[in-house]
Amino acid sequence: MNAEATVGDPLAQVSHEAGAAKPDPILSCENISRSFGGLRAVDVDRLEVQRGVITALIGPNGAGKTTFFNLISGFDRPNTGKWSFNGEDLGGVSAHQIARRGMVRTFQLTKALARLSVIENMRLGATAQAGESVWKALVPPLWRNQEQEITERADELLERFNLVRVRDDFAGELSGGQRKLLEMARALMSRPEMVLLDEPTAGVNPALKQSLLEKVREVLADGTTVMFVEHDMDMVRDISDWVVVMGEGKVIAEGTHETIGRNTTVIDAYLGTHHDQPLSFEEEQATLAEADRAIEGESA
């Protein structure tokens, strides 16, 4: 999916600058910072995520991407800043409450409960279950119908994610790619408005990787906004509508993958210098003159 080629693209008029305002942001962040000792891991002045698109969050190792996900999803607390989801302030809101409000996440290292079956893992993803109450649990008629509905939804998602044949297997017996699929499917049990995917294809074989890409597209087609952290630039190019780049904890660039690929700030963040850019005539002459001076100094 390509933002520049999409008809009625909501991002068509958005500036390709870090912190650019979006026409309909589902997530808005301001002045979010997180330090660990003397290291400032996240220092995001402003970031808005457009509703109804796939946004990729990229950057070199140590750029602060996963830490940023931890902060906005409630798994860690920022030192400063505020952020809102659907216009509702999330400062001080716990991770499970954020999930109930419609923003869920997956993890780079999958969190499947190994000693529960696949279907049991899926059932755990549903929210507001009557059977979770101690008193209601003692009265089966109060939760039995809901549990049946939850199981039906779980089976539908397992079918969609090609996991039906392992429905009754222990989650710990699944391959790495299958656990990734399970975690994404389980995240959808709560019918979220936004999903945060942390390196969804990391450690996945090429065949399952393609399946995961298709599932991400399907999630968007269902009306769920997607933001994902990824190092695989082929995936970023194939499915992202918008790309946000982090470097040293900051948002340093935004845009489509085409414009990001030409951004010298991004190139510097990844490579440390403007590689492959030819010197101007003046720069070349200055370099040669400096070399001549160095040679003359050695001769003296």
Beta strands, then each sheet from edge to edge (+ up, - down):
strand 1: 25-36
strand 2: 39-50
strand 3: 54-58
strand 4: 80-85
strand 5: 88-89
strand 6: 103-105
strand 7: 194-198
strand 8: 225-229
strand 9: 242-247
strand 10: 250-255
sheet 1: 2+ 1- 4+ 5-
sheet 2: 6+ 7+ 8+ 3+ 9+ 10-
end
